[in-house]
Amino acid sequence: MPKTLIDLPGRPLLDLVSYARPGPGRRDRLSSVEIGHITRTARRVPEVVVKVLTHGRQDLKGVQRHLDYLGRKGELPIETDEGERIQGPGVEKELLNDWDLEIEEYRRRTALGPRRDRSPPKLVHKVLFSMPAGTPPEKVLKAVRNFAREEFALKHRYAMVLHTDEPHPHVHMVIKAVSEQGVRLNIRKATLRDWRQKFAAQLRREGVAANATERAVRGGSRTQKTDGIYRANLRGESRHMRDRVYAVRSALEKGEFRVEEGKWTLRATRREVEQGWRAVSEILVAQGHPELAAEVRQFAWDLPTPLTEREHIAALLAKRTPHRADHDRATTR
C-alpha cells in the first residue's frame, strides 16, 4: 500500500512514514506547499480522479470507434491539441488521418514479426479526468485543457471531449502513444499521481477546490476497479458488483462469511498512516500552527475503519436489510 501523500518524480512531497520515523532520519519541518496540501486533505477538499481506461481494442478501427463514442456520433465537439473544435459524422477518421495512426499501426504490426502471441503496442492512451457532482463542467474542461497544453504540447497529439450526461462532470482524453519525436509514452502509477497533482492545481487556478491525496492516506481501503467495472458501477449496472453482492449475501445467510487475508495488510497500513498523521500534527504545533494541528488530529481520529471489499458489501447489506424487511412485510399485508 502507498504511504506517501503524493509521490512526485524524484522526490516525495509528503512522506508520512518519514515524519513518524524516530531518530536522525526523521524530518522535522513542513514546507508551505506541504502545509497547503495537509490543510486541503484535513478539510476533505474534493479529490480529483484520473484514470487510464483499458477497455476496447487498440487497433485503428477500435480507436476510431472510441472517438465516435466520445463524440456521441457527431453530437458533441471534439477539441484537438491545436485548439480546434471539430464536430459531425466522420470527423474522428479525419483526426486519425492527421495523426498518421495508419502508419503507426503498420509499423507496430511489422515490428512484431513472426511472433503473433505478443500484444501489439498501443496506438493511443485513453484517460479520464473527473470531479464530483456539482463542479462546474466548463472549469473541469478548462483545467484539463491547460494541463494537456503544459504536459503534451508539441510532443504528443491529443483530443478531448467533455461529458455532462452523468452527475460528475468528466473529460475523456485520447493521447497518441508515440510522440512527434518518436518517443513512446508509458503511463505508470507515479505518472498518474503526478497527473492528479497537476490536474488539481489547474482546477484550483480556476477557483475550484480540488486536492490529490492518495487513497490510503485519506483512510480509503476500497479495491481499485477496472474502468469498465468502475463506470458500470457509477451507473448502477455493474454485473461484477452484483455478483459480489450476491456471493456475500449468500455467505452471510449460510453463516460462512470470512474476512479476506488482505485485512491484516489494511490494518498494518492504517497503523502507519495514523502514526504519520500524529507526527505531522506534532510538527505543526512546533511550527506555530496549533489550529491546523488540531484539525489533523481530528482527521486522523475520524478515519473510517479499514474494510475489505467483502466487509464493505456486508456493512451495506446490514444497513439495507431492515428497510427491505419492512418493505416485504408491507407488501404481504
Buried (B, 14 or more C-beta within 10 A) or exposed (E): BEBBBBBEEEEBBBBBBBBBBEEEEEBEEBEEEBBEBBBBBBEEBBBBBBBBBEEBEBBBEBBBBBBBEBBEEBEBBBBBBEEEEBBEEEBBEEBBEEBBBEEBBEEBEEEEEEEEEEEBBBBBBBBBBBBEEEBBBEBBBBBBBBBBBEBBEEBBBBBBBBBEEEEBBBBBBBBBBBBEEEEEBEBEEEBBBBBBBBBBBBBBEBEBBBBBBBEBBBBBBEEEBEBBBBBBBBEEEBEEBEEBBEEBBEBBEEEEBEEEEBBEBBEEBBEBBBBBBBBBBBBBBEBEBEEBBBBBBEBBEEBEEBBBBBBBBBEEBEEEEEEEEEEEEEEEE
